[in-house]
Amino acid sequence: MGKKTVKVTSEEMQELKKLAEIVKNPRLPMSDRRIAKTQYESIINYAKSSNRGFITSV
């Protein structure tokens, strides 16, 4: 399966970076990391469904 790149706005990218740091931080409680992961996935799914398109690469 190829890798898909989703187009996101600059504001979404900033939020994704912030959420990724939370998810990767083992010092934070697991509940906070799960919430951040869910929010991250929601932003990605919103970007996919908002007809901005995506690029498939191998």
All heavy atoms as TSV, in Angstrom:
chain	resi	resn	atom	element	x	y	z
A	1	MET	N	N	0.838	-1.173	0.000
A	1	MET	CA	C	0.000	0.000	0.000
A	1	MET	C	C	0.884	1.238	0.000
A	1	MET	O	O	1.901	1.285	0.667
A	1	MET	CB	C	-0.909	-0.005	1.239
A	1	MET	CG	C	-1.870	1.183	1.222
A	1	MET	SD	S	-2.731	1.547	2.763
A	1	MET	CE	C	-3.515	0.051	3.163
A	2	GLY	N	N	0.478	2.266	-0.743
A	2	GLY	CA	C	1.252	3.496	-0.832
A	2	GLY	C	C	0.994	4.404	0.350
A	2	GLY	O	O	0.036	4.262	1.091
A	3	LYS	N	N	1.872	5.350	0.499
A	3	LYS	CA	C	1.754	6.338	1.566
A	3	LYS	C	C	0.902	7.490	1.058
A	3	LYS	O	O	1.080	7.955	-0.064
A	3	LYS	CB	C	3.159	6.828	1.919
A	3	LYS	CG	C	3.229	7.786	3.049
A	3	LYS	CD	C	4.685	8.132	3.325
A	3	LYS	CE	C	4.803	9.103	4.448
A	3	LYS	NZ	N	6.199	9.447	4.708
A	4	LYS	N	N	-0.055	7.962	1.862
A	4	LYS	CA	C	-0.921	9.055	1.445
A	4	LYS	C	C	-0.543	10.319	2.192
A	4	LYS	O	O	-0.360	10.313	3.394
A	4	LYS	CB	C	-2.386	8.714	1.712
A	4	LYS	CG	C	-2.890	7.596	0.840
A	4	LYS	CD	C	-4.349	7.348	1.047
A	4	LYS	CE	C	-4.818	6.212	0.160
A	4	LYS	NZ	N	-6.226	5.915	0.345
A	5	THR	N	N	-0.444	11.395	1.445
A	5	THR	CA	C	-0.156	12.700	2.023
A	5	THR	C	C	-1.427	13.527	1.934
A	5	THR	O	O	-1.992	13.687	0.855
A	5	THR	CB	C	0.977	13.398	1.255
A	5	THR	OG1	O	2.116	12.536	1.264
A	5	THR	CG2	C	1.334	14.718	1.897
A	6	VAL	N	N	-1.876	14.031	3.055
A	6	VAL	CA	C	-3.110	14.808	3.108
A	6	VAL	C	C	-2.745	16.288	3.160
A	6	VAL	O	O	-1.849	16.690	3.890
A	6	VAL	CB	C	-3.936	14.423	4.360
A	6	VAL	CG1	C	-5.210	15.236	4.431
A	6	VAL	CG2	C	-4.240	12.947	4.367
A	7	LYS	N	N	-3.457	17.101	2.382
A	7	LYS	CA	C	-3.231	18.540	2.398
A	7	LYS	C	C	-3.906	19.136	3.625
A	7	LYS	O	O	-5.092	18.910	3.858
A	7	LYS	CB	C	-3.798	19.186	1.137
A	7	LYS	CG	C	-3.092	18.792	-0.131
A	7	LYS	CD	C	-3.705	19.491	-1.318
A	7	LYS	CE	C	-3.073	19.038	-2.611
A	7	LYS	NZ	N	-3.711	19.680	-3.775
A	8	VAL	N	N	-3.157	19.893	4.411
A	8	VAL	CA	C	-3.703	20.566	5.587
A	8	VAL	C	C	-3.323	22.041	5.541
A	8	VAL	O	O	-2.355	22.420	4.889
A	8	VAL	CB	C	-3.200	19.938	6.911
A	8	VAL	CG1	C	-3.698	18.522	7.073
A	8	VAL	CG2	C	-1.689	19.976	7.006
A	9	THR	N	N	-4.092	22.856	6.251
A	9	THR	CA	C	-3.778	24.283	6.320
A	9	THR	C	C	-2.623	24.495	7.293
A	9	THR	O	O	-2.269	23.602	8.062
A	9	THR	CB	C	-4.998	25.088	6.800
A	9	THR	OG1	O	-5.305	24.689	8.136
A	9	THR	CG2	C	-6.201	24.872	5.906
A	10	SER	N	N	-2.053	25.684	7.288
A	10	SER	CA	C	-0.940	25.974	8.201
A	10	SER	C	C	-1.399	25.917	9.657
A	10	SER	O	O	-0.654	25.471	10.531
A	10	SER	CB	C	-0.314	27.320	7.874
A	10	SER	OG	O	-1.270	28.349	7.971
A	11	GLU	N	N	-2.637	26.337	9.925
A	11	GLU	CA	C	-3.164	26.271	11.293
A	11	GLU	C	C	-3.317	24.818	11.741
A	11	GLU	O	O	-2.976	24.467	12.875
A	11	GLU	CB	C	-4.520	26.983	11.394
A	11	GLU	CG	C	-4.452	28.478	11.199
A	11	GLU	CD	C	-4.507	28.884	9.731
A	11	GLU	OE1	O	-4.833	28.034	8.872
A	11	GLU	OE2	O	-4.194	30.048	9.446
A	12	GLU	N	N	-3.824	23.976	10.836
A	12	GLU	CA	C	-3.959	22.553	11.157
A	12	GLU	C	C	-2.591	21.918	11.385
A	12	GLU	O	O	-2.436	21.100	12.299
A	12	GLU	CB	C	-4.702	21.824	10.034
A	12	GLU	CG	C	-6.173	22.165	9.955
A	12	GLU	CD	C	-6.846	21.651	8.702
A	12	GLU	OE1	O	-6.151	21.390	7.694
A	12	GLU	OE2	O	-8.076	21.516	8.731
A	13	MET	N	N	-1.607	22.302	10.597
A	13	MET	CA	C	-0.263	21.742	10.749
A	13	MET	C	C	0.326	22.106	12.105
A	13	MET	O	O	0.931	21.266	12.770
A	13	MET	CB	C	0.659	22.233	9.626
A	13	MET	CG	C	2.050	21.641	9.715
A	13	MET	SD	S	2.079	19.832	9.709
A	13	MET	CE	C	1.835	19.505	7.990
A	14	GLN	N	N	0.141	23.345	12.539
A	14	GLN	CA	C	0.633	23.752	13.857
A	14	GLN	C	C	-0.031	22.920	14.953
A	14	GLN	O	O	0.638	22.461	15.889
A	14	GLN	CB	C	0.355	25.235	14.099
A	14	GLN	CG	C	1.246	26.151	13.319
A	14	GLN	CD	C	0.914	27.608	13.580
A	14	GLN	OE1	O	-0.238	27.989	13.696
A	14	GLN	NE2	N	1.945	28.432	13.688
A	15	GLU	N	N	-1.341	22.728	14.844
A	15	GLU	CA	C	-2.064	21.946	15.836
A	15	GLU	C	C	-1.614	20.487	15.814
A	15	GLU	O	O	-1.436	19.860	16.861
A	15	GLU	CB	C	-3.575	22.049	15.581
A	15	GLU	CG	C	-4.422	21.449	16.662
A	15	GLU	CD	C	-4.333	22.182	17.992
A	15	GLU	OE1	O	-3.957	23.372	18.023
A	15	GLU	OE2	O	-4.648	21.544	19.020
A	16	LEU	N	N	-1.398	19.928	14.626
A	16	LEU	CA	C	-0.927	18.544	14.510
A	16	LEU	C	C	0.437	18.369	15.160
A	16	LEU	O	O	0.676	17.371	15.847
A	16	LEU	CB	C	-0.873	18.118	13.039
A	16	LEU	CG	C	-2.217	17.903	12.354
A	16	LEU	CD1	C	-2.027	17.734	10.859
A	16	LEU	CD2	C	-2.957	16.720	12.942
A	17	LYS	N	N	1.333	19.324	14.961
A	17	LYS	CA	C	2.663	19.246	15.576
A	17	LYS	C	C	2.567	19.285	17.092
A	17	LYS	O	O	3.245	18.526	17.790
A	17	LYS	CB	C	3.548	20.385	15.073
A	17	LYS	CG	C	4.001	20.209	13.652
A	17	LYS	CD	C	4.849	21.372	13.192
A	17	LYS	CE	C	5.283	21.214	11.753
A	17	LYS	NZ	N	6.096	22.339	11.290
A	18	LYS	N	N	1.700	20.148	17.603
A	18	LYS	CA	C	1.522	20.268	19.049
A	18	LYS	C	C	0.943	18.965	19.626
A	18	LYS	O	O	1.422	18.463	20.647
A	18	LYS	CB	C	0.579	21.441	19.333
A	18	LYS	CG	C	0.530	21.884	20.753
A	18	LYS	CD	C	-0.147	23.238	20.978
A	18	LYS	CE	C	-1.316	23.519	20.085
A	18	LYS	NZ	N	-2.077	24.707	20.469
A	19	LEU	N	N	-0.046	18.414	18.942
A	19	LEU	CA	C	-0.649	17.164	19.402
A	19	LEU	C	C	0.333	16.003	19.321
A	19	LEU	O	O	0.358	15.133	20.205
A	19	LEU	CB	C	-1.917	16.862	18.592
A	19	LEU	CG	C	-3.084	17.811	18.831
A	19	LEU	CD1	C	-4.164	17.589	17.786
A	19	LEU	CD2	C	-3.649	17.654	20.234
A	20	ALA	N	N	1.159	15.980	18.282
A	20	ALA	CA	C	2.152	14.909	18.137
A	20	ALA	C	C	3.144	14.934	19.291
A	20	ALA	O	O	3.543	13.879	19.800
A	20	ALA	CB	C	2.877	15.040	16.804
A	21	GLU	N	N	3.541	16.121	19.725
A	21	GLU	CA	C	4.455	16.227	20.863
A	21	GLU	C	C	3.813	15.673	22.137
A	21	GLU	O	O	4.477	15.014	22.944
A	21	GLU	CB	C	4.881	17.680	21.080
A	21	GLU	CG	C	5.838	18.183	20.019
A	21	GLU	CD	C	7.118	17.370	19.945
A	21	GLU	OE1	O	7.691	17.046	20.997
A	21	GLU	OE2	O	7.546	17.054	18.815
A	22	ILE	N	N	2.530	15.928	22.306
A	22	ILE	CA	C	1.817	15.399	23.484
A	22	ILE	C	C	1.766	13.885	23.422
A	22	ILE	O	O	2.038	13.193	24.413
A	22	ILE	CB	C	0.399	15.997	23.567
A	22	ILE	CG1	C	0.470	17.500	23.849
A	22	ILE	CG2	C	-0.438	15.286	24.640
A	22	ILE	CD1	C	-0.845	18.237	23.723
A	23	VAL	N	N	1.431	13.340	22.260
A	23	VAL	CA	C	1.312	11.882	22.102
A	23	VAL	C	C	2.645	11.194	22.370
A	23	VAL	O	O	2.693	10.128	22.975
A	23	VAL	CB	C	0.785	11.539	20.691
A	23	VAL	CG1	C	0.866	10.042	20.425
A	23	VAL	CG2	C	-0.651	12.021	20.517
A	24	LYS	N	N	3.752	11.803	21.943
A	24	LYS	CA	C	5.076	11.188	22.080
A	24	LYS	C	C	5.690	11.350	23.469
A	24	LYS	O	O	6.685	10.709	23.767
A	24	LYS	CB	C	6.034	11.802	21.059
A	24	LYS	CG	C	5.695	11.458	19.628
A	24	LYS	CD	C	6.666	12.152	18.703
A	24	LYS	CE	C	6.322	11.945	17.256
A	24	LYS	NZ	N	7.230	12.676	16.368
A	25	ASN	N	N	5.101	12.189	24.305
A	25	ASN	CA	C	5.702	12.484	25.611
A	25	ASN	C	C	5.297	11.430	26.649
A	25	ASN	O	O	4.166	11.434	27.138
A	25	ASN	CB	C	5.263	13.874	26.079
A	25	ASN	CG	C	5.982	14.317	27.322
A	25	ASN	OD1	O	6.600	13.532	28.015
A	25	ASN	ND2	N	5.897	15.601	27.603
A	26	PRO	N	N	6.213	10.528	27.032
A	26	PRO	CA	C	5.871	9.464	27.980
A	26	PRO	C	C	5.650	9.972	29.413
A	26	PRO	O	O	5.135	9.244	30.253
A	26	PRO	CB	C	7.065	8.517	27.909
A	26	PRO	CG	C	8.189	9.361	27.433
A	26	PRO	CD	C	7.587	10.433	26.569
A	27	ARG	N	N	6.031	11.216	29.680
A	27	ARG	CA	C	5.858	11.755	31.036
A	27	ARG	C	C	4.419	12.200	31.304
A	27	ARG	O	O	4.040	12.373	32.453
A	27	ARG	CB	C	6.788	12.946	31.250
A	27	ARG	CG	C	8.247	12.550	31.202
A	27	ARG	CD	C	9.142	13.725	31.509
A	27	ARG	NE	N	10.514	13.407	31.172
A	27	ARG	CZ	C	11.345	14.227	30.576
A	27	ARG	NH1	N	10.965	15.432	30.265
A	27	ARG	NH2	N	12.578	13.845	30.299
A	28	LEU	N	N	3.657	12.400	30.245
A	28	LEU	CA	C	2.262	12.819	30.418
A	28	LEU	C	C	1.379	11.612	30.713
A	28	LEU	O	O	1.694	10.495	30.305
A	28	LEU	CB	C	1.765	13.524	29.151
A	28	LEU	CG	C	2.406	14.872	28.846
A	28	LEU	CD1	C	1.907	15.392	27.502
A	28	LEU	CD2	C	2.109	15.871	29.941
A	29	PRO	N	N	0.264	11.838	31.396
A	29	PRO	CA	C	-0.658	10.722	31.667
A	29	PRO	C	C	-1.190	10.120	30.364
A	29	PRO	O	O	-1.379	10.836	29.376
A	29	PRO	CB	C	-1.792	11.374	32.451
A	29	PRO	CG	C	-1.261	12.673	32.939
A	29	PRO	CD	C	-0.190	13.088	31.987
A	30	MET	N	N	-1.434	8.819	30.397
A	30	MET	CA	C	-1.929	8.110	29.216
A	30	MET	C	C	-3.252	8.704	28.730
A	30	MET	O	O	-3.489	8.799	27.527
A	30	MET	CB	C	-2.104	6.620	29.522
A	30	MET	CG	C	-2.529	5.808	28.323
A	30	MET	SD	S	-1.357	5.886	26.953
A	30	MET	CE	C	-0.254	4.595	27.396
A	31	SER	N	N	-4.095	9.153	29.645
A	31	SER	CA	C	-5.388	9.715	29.246
A	31	SER	C	C	-5.203	10.966	28.390
A	31	SER	O	O	-5.892	11.147	27.380
A	31	SER	CB	C	-6.249	10.029	30.468
A	31	SER	OG	O	-5.584	10.967	31.302
A	32	ASP	N	N	-4.250	11.821	28.749
A	32	ASP	CA	C	-3.971	13.029	27.957
A	32	ASP	C	C	-3.436	12.659	26.582
A	32	ASP	O	O	-3.793	13.278	25.575
A	32	ASP	CB	C	-2.957	13.921	28.668
A	32	ASP	CG	C	-3.516	14.583	29.919
A	32	ASP	OD1	O	-4.743	14.486	30.149
A	32	ASP	OD2	O	-2.727	15.190	30.661
A	33	ARG	N	N	-2.590	11.649	26.530
A	33	ARG	CA	C	-2.012	11.220	25.257
A	33	ARG	C	C	-3.073	10.615	24.355
A	33	ARG	O	O	-3.054	10.828	23.135
A	33	ARG	CB	C	-0.867	10.254	25.514
A	33	ARG	CG	C	0.307	10.984	26.163
A	33	ARG	CD	C	1.358	10.140	26.792
A	33	ARG	NE	N	1.758	8.967	26.051
A	33	ARG	CZ	C	2.375	7.935	26.597
A	33	ARG	NH1	N	2.669	7.951	27.889
A	33	ARG	NH2	N	2.722	6.909	25.882
A	34	ARG	N	N	-4.020	9.879	24.932
A	34	ARG	CA	C	-5.106	9.299	24.128
A	34	ARG	C	C	-6.011	10.390	23.557
A	34	ARG	O	O	-6.437	10.312	22.406
A	34	ARG	CB	C	-5.934	8.331	24.968
A	34	ARG	CG	C	-5.247	7.016	25.177
A	34	ARG	CD	C	-6.158	6.034	25.890
A	34	ARG	NE	N	-5.454	4.797	26.149
A	34	ARG	CZ	C	-5.571	4.086	27.258
A	34	ARG	NH1	N	-6.378	4.497	28.228
A	34	ARG	NH2	N	-4.903	2.981	27.409
A	35	ILE	N	N	-6.309	11.395	24.366
A	35	ILE	CA	C	-7.134	12.512	23.897
A	35	ILE	C	C	-6.427	13.228	22.749
A	35	ILE	O	O	-7.042	13.544	21.726
A	35	ILE	CB	C	-7.445	13.488	25.055
A	35	ILE	CG1	C	-8.384	12.816	26.054
A	35	ILE	CG2	C	-8.040	14.790	24.532
A	35	ILE	CD1	C	-8.530	13.573	27.369
A	36	ALA	N	N	-5.128	13.472	22.899
A	36	ALA	CA	C	-4.358	14.141	21.854
A	36	ALA	C	C	-4.345	13.310	20.571
A	36	ALA	O	O	-4.472	13.852	19.470
A	36	ALA	CB	C	-2.937	14.410	22.334
A	37	LYS	N	N	-4.221	11.995	20.709
A	37	LYS	CA	C	-4.213	11.121	19.533
A	37	LYS	C	C	-5.556	11.171	18.813
A	37	LYS	O	O	-5.605	11.247	17.579
A	37	LYS	CB	C	-3.901	9.681	19.943
A	37	LYS	CG	C	-3.822	8.741	18.768
A	37	LYS	CD	C	-3.485	7.331	19.188
A	37	LYS	CE	C	-3.478	6.410	17.975
A	37	LYS	NZ	N	-3.331	5.025	18.338
A	38	THR	N	N	-6.638	11.175	19.566
A	38	THR	CA	C	-7.970	11.248	18.975
A	38	THR	C	C	-8.164	12.581	18.247
A	38	THR	O	O	-8.699	12.621	17.135
A	38	THR	CB	C	-9.052	11.079	20.063
A	38	THR	OG1	O	-8.864	9.812	20.700
A	38	THR	CG2	C	-10.448	11.146	19.470
A	39	GLN	N	N	-7.700	13.665	18.846
A	39	GLN	CA	C	-7.806	14.977	18.207
A	39	GLN	C	C	-6.958	15.024	16.932
A	39	GLN	O	O	-7.385	15.582	15.917
A	39	GLN	CB	C	-7.362	16.080	19.167
A	39	GLN	CG	C	-8.340	16.278	20.307
A	39	GLN	CD	C	-7.826	17.265	21.340
A	39	GLN	OE1	O	-6.613	17.464	21.480
A	39	GLN	NE2	N	-8.739	17.876	22.063
A	40	TYR	N	N	-5.773	14.437	16.980
A	40	TYR	CA	C	-4.886	14.367	15.818
A	40	TYR	C	C	-5.591	13.644	14.670
A	40	TYR	O	O	-5.626	14.126	13.541
A	40	TYR	CB	C	-3.605	13.635	16.225
A	40	TYR	CG	C	-2.539	13.575	15.160
A	40	TYR	CD1	C	-1.507	14.502	15.144
A	40	TYR	CD2	C	-2.534	12.579	14.185
A	40	TYR	CE1	C	-0.501	14.451	14.182
A	40	TYR	CE2	C	-1.546	12.525	13.225
A	40	TYR	CZ	C	-0.538	13.461	13.228
A	40	TYR	OH	O	0.447	13.405	12.266
A	41	GLU	N	N	-6.160	12.479	14.978
A	41	GLU	CA	C	-6.852	11.690	13.965
A	41	GLU	C	C	-8.060	12.437	13.414
A	41	GLU	O	O	-8.355	12.349	12.222
A	41	GLU	CB	C	-7.263	10.341	14.539
A	41	GLU	CG	C	-6.076	9.439	14.820
A	41	GLU	CD	C	-6.427	8.201	15.629
A	41	GLU	OE1	O	-7.537	8.139	16.199
A	41	GLU	OE2	O	-5.586	7.289	15.689
A	42	SER	N	N	-8.744	13.186	14.267
A	42	SER	CA	C	-9.910	13.954	13.819
A	42	SER	C	C	-9.520	15.028	12.811
A	42	SER	O	O	-10.218	15.243	11.816
A	42	SER	CB	C	-10.614	14.610	15.009
A	42	SER	OG	O	-11.153	13.640	15.855
A	43	ILE	N	N	-8.405	15.703	13.064
A	43	ILE	CA	C	-7.937	16.740	12.135
A	43	ILE	C	C	-7.584	16.112	10.786
A	43	ILE	O	O	-7.941	16.636	9.731
A	43	ILE	CB	C	-6.736	17.508	12.722
A	43	ILE	CG1	C	-7.190	18.326	13.932
A	43	ILE	CG2	C	-6.091	18.404	11.668
A	43	ILE	CD1	C	-6.061	18.965	14.719
A	44	ILE	N	N	-6.892	14.973	10.820
A	44	ILE	CA	C	-6.518	14.291	9.578
A	44	ILE	C	C	-7.765	13.853	8.817
A	44	ILE	O	O	-7.874	14.067	7.607
A	44	ILE	CB	C	-5.612	13.066	9.867
A	44	ILE	CG1	C	-4.282	13.510	10.480
A	44	ILE	CG2	C	-5.380	12.241	8.602
A	44	ILE	CD1	C	-3.411	14.355	9.578
A	45	ASN	N	N	-8.727	13.265	9.512
A	45	ASN	CA	C	-9.947	12.811	8.857
A	45	ASN	C	C	-10.746	13.978	8.290
A	45	ASN	O	O	-11.316	13.880	7.207
A	45	ASN	CB	C	-10.814	12.002	9.825
A	45	ASN	CG	C	-10.215	10.646	10.114
A	45	ASN	OD1	O	-9.495	10.087	9.288
A	45	ASN	ND2	N	-10.489	10.115	11.283
A	46	TYR	N	N	-10.782	15.102	9.001
A	46	TYR	CA	C	-11.469	16.290	8.497
A	46	TYR	C	C	-10.796	16.790	7.215
A	46	TYR	O	O	-11.465	17.119	6.234
A	46	TYR	CB	C	-11.486	17.397	9.551
A	46	TYR	CG	C	-12.077	18.680	9.041
A	46	TYR	CD1	C	-13.454	18.817	8.902
A	46	TYR	CD2	C	-11.268	19.742	8.665
A	46	TYR	CE1	C	-14.009	19.983	8.405
A	46	TYR	CE2	C	-11.807	20.906	8.165
A	46	TYR	CZ	C	-13.183	21.030	8.037
A	46	TYR	OH	O	-13.716	22.185	7.543
A	47	ALA	N	N	-9.473	16.834	7.220
A	47	ALA	CA	C	-8.738	17.287	6.033
A	47	ALA	C	C	-8.996	16.356	4.848
A	47	ALA	O	O	-9.154	16.816	3.716
A	47	ALA	CB	C	-7.247	17.372	6.336
A	48	LYS	N	N	-9.074	15.050	5.102
A	48	LYS	CA	C	-9.346	14.093	4.027
A	48	LYS	C	C	-10.735	14.306	3.443
A	48	LYS	O	O	-10.928	14.225	2.240
A	48	LYS	CB	C	-9.262	12.655	4.550
A	48	LYS	CG	C	-7.879	12.123	4.727
A	48	LYS	CD	C	-7.943	10.687	5.197
A	48	LYS	CE	C	-6.605	10.121	5.542
A	48	LYS	NZ	N	-6.716	8.742	6.066
A	49	SER	N	N	-11.701	14.575	4.300
A	49	SER	CA	C	-13.085	14.656	3.852
A	49	SER	C	C	-13.473	16.031	3.328
A	49	SER	O	O	-14.566	16.203	2.803
A	49	SER	CB	C	-14.031	14.262	4.982
A	49	SER	OG	O	-13.969	15.237	6.021
A	50	SER	N	N	-12.592	17.017	3.433
A	50	SER	CA	C	-12.947	18.369	3.011
A	50	SER	C	C	-12.602	18.657	1.549
A	50	SER	O	O	-12.500	19.807	1.152
A	50	SER	CB	C	-12.284	19.400	3.936
A	50	SER	OG	O	-10.900	19.336	3.794
A	51	ASN	N	N	-12.416	17.594	0.780
A	51	ASN	CA	C	-12.199	17.696	-0.667
A	51	ASN	C	C	-10.999	18.542	-1.068
A	51	ASN	O	O	-11.006	19.204	-2.085
A	51	ASN	CB	C	-13.465	18.236	-1.363
A	51	ASN	CG	C	-14.590	17.247	-1.303
A	51	ASN	OD1	O	-14.361	16.044	-1.342
A	51	ASN	ND2	N	-15.804	17.732	-1.189
A	52	ARG	N	N	-9.973	18.560	-0.234
A	52	ARG	CA	C	-8.730	19.221	-0.617
A	52	ARG	C	C	-7.874	18.273	-1.444
A	52	ARG	O	O	-6.882	18.670	-1.995
A	52	ARG	CB	C	-7.946	19.641	0.629
A	52	ARG	CG	C	-8.635	20.724	1.392
A	52	ARG	CD	C	-7.804	21.116	2.558
A	52	ARG	NE	N	-8.694	21.378	3.669
A	52	ARG	CZ	C	-8.360	21.350	4.916
A	52	ARG	NH1	N	-7.137	21.063	5.260
A	52	ARG	NH2	N	-9.224	21.600	5.849
A	53	GLY	N	N	-8.266	17.015	-1.446
A	53	GLY	CA	C	-7.527	16.014	-2.206
A	53	GLY	C	C	-6.349	15.485	-1.417
A	53	GLY	O	O	-6.029	15.958	-0.351
A	54	PHE	N	N	-5.715	14.470	-1.950
A	54	PHE	CA	C	-4.505	13.931	-1.347
A	54	PHE	C	C	-3.632	13.361	-2.439
A	54	PHE	O	O	-4.065	13.094	-3.543
A	54	PHE	CB	C	-4.818	12.862	-0.284
A	54	PHE	CG	C	-5.687	11.744	-0.752
A	54	PHE	CD1	C	-5.142	10.641	-1.367
A	54	PHE	CD2	C	-7.052	11.793	-0.570
A	54	PHE	CE1	C	-5.944	9.606	-1.806
A	54	PHE	CE2	C	-7.858	10.748	-1.009
A	54	PHE	CZ	C	-7.317	9.659	-1.635
A	55	ILE	N	N	-2.387	13.217	-2.118
A	55	ILE	CA	C	-1.384	12.746	-3.063
A	55	ILE	C	C	-0.943	11.359	-2.612
A	55	ILE	O	O	-0.626	11.154	-1.456
A	55	ILE	CB	C	-0.177	13.694	-3.091
A	55	ILE	CG1	C	-0.642	15.109	-3.437
A	55	ILE	CG2	C	0.876	13.209	-4.070
A	55	ILE	CD1	C	0.378	16.179	-3.103
A	56	THR	N	N	-0.964	10.415	-3.517
A	56	THR	CA	C	-0.498	9.071	-3.185
A	56	THR	C	C	0.913	8.895	-3.705
A	56	THR	O	O	1.178	9.159	-4.874
A	56	THR	CB	C	-1.421	8.003	-3.802
A	56	THR	OG1	O	-2.744	8.224	-3.350
A	56	THR	CG2	C	-0.979	6.609	-3.410
A	57	SER	N	N	1.801	8.470	-2.819
A	57	SER	CA	C	3.177	8.211	-3.222
A	57	SER	C	C	3.560	6.806	-2.794
A	57	SER	O	O	2.949	6.235	-1.917
A	57	SER	CB	C	4.122	9.237	-2.594
A	57	SER	OG	O	4.030	9.182	-1.199
A	58	VAL	N	N	4.561	6.257	-3.440
A	58	VAL	CA	C	4.973	4.873	-3.120
A	58	VAL	C	C	6.102	4.863	-2.133
A	58	VAL	O	O	6.941	5.649	-2.058
A	58	VAL	CB	C	5.382	4.136	-4.411
A	58	VAL	CG1	C	5.865	2.749	-4.084
A	58	VAL	CG2	C	4.222	4.108	-5.366
